[in-house]
Amino acid sequence: MRFSEHLKKASLVGAFFVFVLTSLPAQALCPAKGPLQRVEVAAVIDGDTLRLVDGRKVRLIGLNAPEVGRKGRRVEPYANAAKVNLKALVSASNWQVGLQPGLQANDRYGRLLAHAYDDQGRNLEALLLAEGLGFFVAIAPNTQLVGCHSRVEHQARSAGRGVWRESPVISASQLRRGGFAVIKATVQRVETNRGGVWLELDGSTVLHISHDIAASLGGSFKDLPGKTLEARGWVIDRKGRADLSRQARWLLKISHSSMLTLRQ
């Protein structure tokens, strides 16, 4: 199956589930897959990070909340709302949550990677995504709730809630800094080598897809030039690191097949 056919099929399946589940509360969509570790929360750092009483920090899986403005960066829209909302959910649960650690237990900063649930068994990431207070993200191997989280975000996006009230999707030519972004761009050229598949886009941007993820997308990309994609993830600014006369300035590594969508 070609890449474009795979994405069209995935879109139809997703639309079917959204139609069936639209009337259901978000908390019913993402039940815990296994036993939970009960922990006590000391503080809510931002919309996707908790600090526990034992000193550990927990980065919630599947959700990227807007940045609260550290290190001189501006506060992003809905960042404070996401933090306040998460704090209210944790507080209502008597500052105790159930954690389900990911297959990859820690990130490069030493934070615990986990899904979190309140005392009613509600998935906190899903509740925030349902209000548009963050973006769905998927990073292998922590992908247990990908289908559920992506459907919840789809509902919030369709309803224009939170970050989706005014579209946060930008063209690749609008990139001005590194960091998380949702971009829309036209494929100019496709190259495959030992490192994976590279999609050269307009706006001096390139997407990198590992061979494993490429295989999950059907493996054939030859029909992509001229088509428009929506991709999300953490953009790397290669200015000063690479010869920009030969390489694109902006690099976005696709961390899961669900982070890439074919658009009309």
C-alpha positions in Angstrom: 0.0 0.0 0.0 1.4 3.4 -0.9 2.0 6.1 1.7 -0.9 8.3 0.4 -3.3 5.4 0.3 -2.3 4.4 3.9 -3.0 7.9 5.1 -6.4 8.2 3.3 -7.5 4.9 4.9 -6.3 6.0 8.3 -8.3 9.2 8.0 -11.5 7.4 7.1 -11.1 5.0 10.1 -10.4 7.9 12.4 -13.5 9.8 11.2 -15.6 6.7 11.8 -14.5 6.5 15.4 -15.0 10.2 16.0 -18.6 9.9 14.6 -19.3 7.0 16.9 -17.7 8.5 20.0 -18.5 12.2 19.7 -21.2 12.0 22.4 -19.0 10.2 24.9 -17.0 12.1 27.6 -13.3 12.3 27.0 -12.5 10.3 30.2 -14.3 7.3 28.7 -12.0 7.1 25.8 -8.6 6.5 27.4 -8.9 3.9 30.2 -5.7 2.7 31.9 -4.1 -0.3 30.3 -3.0 -2.1 33.5 -2.4 -1.3 37.2 -1.6 2.2 38.3 1.1 3.4 40.7 -0.5 5.8 43.2 1.7 8.8 43.9 1.3 12.2 45.7 1.8 15.4 43.7 3.7 18.3 45.2 3.2 20.8 42.4 2.0 21.3 38.8 4.9 22.8 36.9 3.1 23.5 33.6 0.3 21.9 31.5 2.2 18.6 30.9 4.6 18.3 33.9 4.1 17.4 37.5 6.5 17.3 40.5 5.9 14.6 43.0 6.4 14.8 46.7 9.4 12.4 46.4 11.1 15.0 44.1 10.6 13.2 40.8 9.2 15.1 37.8 6.6 13.5 35.6 6.3 14.4 31.9 2.8 13.3 30.7 2.8 11.0 27.7 0.9 12.0 24.6 0.4 15.7 25.3 2.5 18.7 24.5 1.0 21.7 26.3 1.9 25.3 25.2 5.1 26.7 26.8 4.7 28.9 29.9 7.6 31.2 28.9 10.8 30.0 30.5 14.3 31.2 29.6 13.1 34.5 28.1 10.6 33.0 25.7 7.1 34.4 25.5 4.2 32.7 27.1 2.3 30.8 24.4 -1.5 31.0 24.0 -3.4 28.8 26.4 -0.2 27.9 28.4 -1.5 29.4 31.6 -5.0 27.9 31.0 -3.4 24.4 30.6 -1.5 24.7 33.8 -4.5 26.0 35.8 -6.7 23.3 34.3 -4.2 20.5 35.2 -3.7 21.9 38.7 -7.5 21.9 39.2 -7.8 18.3 38.1 -4.9 17.2 40.4 -6.3 19.3 43.3 -9.8 17.7 42.9 -8.1 14.3 43.2 -6.7 15.4 46.6 -3.2 15.8 45.0 -2.9 12.1 44.3 -2.8 10.6 40.9 -2.3 7.1 39.4 0.6 6.7 37.1 1.2 4.3 34.3 4.9 4.6 33.2 5.7 4.2 29.5 7.8 1.5 28.0 10.5 4.1 27.9 10.5 5.1 31.6 12.5 8.3 31.5 13.4 11.1 29.0 16.8 12.6 28.4 16.2 15.1 31.3 15.6 12.3 33.8 11.8 12.9 34.0 9.5 10.0 34.5 7.4 9.4 31.4 3.9 8.3 32.3 0.2 8.6 31.7 -1.7 10.1 34.7 -5.2 9.4 36.0 -7.3 11.1 38.7 -9.2 9.4 41.5 -12.1 8.8 39.1 -10.0 6.9 36.7 -10.0 9.8 34.2 -6.9 10.2 31.9 -5.5 13.7 32.5 -3.9 14.0 29.1 -7.3 13.2 27.4 -9.1 15.8 29.5 -6.6 18.5 28.5 -6.7 17.5 24.9 -10.5 17.5 24.9 -10.4 21.2 25.9 -7.8 22.1 23.3 -5.2 22.8 26.0 -2.3 21.1 24.3 -1.3 19.1 21.2 -1.4 15.3 20.7 2.1 13.9 20.3 3.4 10.3 19.9 6.9 9.2 20.5 7.8 5.5 20.2 7.8 3.3 22.1 5.3 5.2 24.4 2.3 4.8 22.1 -0.3 2.8 24.0 -2.9 5.6 23.9 -2.1 7.0 20.5 -5.4 6.2 18.9 -7.5 7.4 21.8 -5.5 10.7 22.3 -5.6 11.5 18.6 -9.4 11.0 18.4 -9.9 13.2 21.4 -7.8 16.0 19.8 -9.7 15.6 16.6 -12.9 16.4 18.4 -11.4 19.5 20.0 -10.0 20.6 16.7 -13.3 20.1 14.9 -15.1 22.1 17.7 -12.5 24.9 17.6 -11.6 24.6 21.3 -8.5 26.1 22.9 -5.4 26.2 20.7 -7.7 25.2 17.7 -9.9 28.3 18.1 -7.5 30.0 15.6 -5.5 27.5 13.6 -1.9 27.0 15.0 -0.9 25.3 11.8 1.8 27.3 9.9 3.4 27.0 6.5 7.0 25.8 6.5 8.0 29.2 5.2 6.7 30.8 8.4 9.2 28.9 10.6 11.3 31.4 12.6 12.6 29.3 15.5 13.1 25.8 16.7 10.7 24.0 19.0 7.3 22.3 18.7 5.3 23.2 15.6 2.5 21.9 13.4 3.4 22.7 9.9 1.8 22.4 6.5 4.0 22.2 3.4 4.3 20.8 -0.1 6.7 18.0 -0.8 9.4 19.0 -3.3 11.6 16.0 -3.4 12.0 12.5 -1.8 15.3 10.9 -1.0 16.0 7.6 0.6 19.3 6.4 2.1 20.6 4.3 4.9 19.4 7.0 7.4 15.8 6.8 6.4 13.5 8.7 4.1 13.9 12.5 3.7 11.1 14.7 2.4 12.3 18.0 1.2 9.6 20.6 1.6 9.1 24.2 0.6 10.4 26.8 3.1 13.9 25.2 3.4 12.4 22.4 5.6 13.1 18.7 5.5 11.2 15.9 7.3 13.2 12.8 8.4 11.4 9.5 8.6 13.2 6.4 10.0 13.0 3.2 8.0 10.8 1.6 10.7 8.2 4.4 10.6 8.4 4.5 6.8 7.5 0.8 6.7 4.5 1.4 9.0 3.3 4.1 6.4 3.4 1.6 3.5 7.0 2.2 2.5 6.3 3.9 -1.0 6.8 7.7 -1.2 7.4 8.2 -4.9 4.0 9.7 -5.5 4.4 12.4 -2.8 6.1 15.3 -4.7 3.6 18.0 -5.3 1.3 16.8 -2.5 0.7 18.7 0.8 1.5 17.3 4.2 0.7 18.3 7.7 3.5 17.3 10.1 4.0 18.0 13.8 7.0 17.6 16.1 10.1 19.4 17.4 11.7 21.5 14.7 15.5 21.8 14.8 17.1 25.0 13.6 20.3 23.9 11.8 21.6 27.5 11.2 25.3 27.5 12.2 25.3 23.6 12.4 25.2 22.8 8.7 26.0 24.1 5.3 22.7 25.7 4.4 23.7 26.0 0.8 23.4 22.2 0.7 21.0 21.4 3.5 17.6 22.8 4.6 17.7 25.0 7.6 14.8 23.4 9.4 14.7 19.7 10.3 11.7 17.9 11.8 12.1 14.3 12.7 8.8 12.3 12.5 8.6 10.3 15.8 5.5 8.2 14.9 3.3 7.7 11.8 0.4 9.6 13.5 2.5 12.8 13.5 2.3 13.0 9.6 -0.9 13.5 7.7 -1.7 13.9 4.0 -3.8 17.1 3.4 -5.9 18.1 0.4 
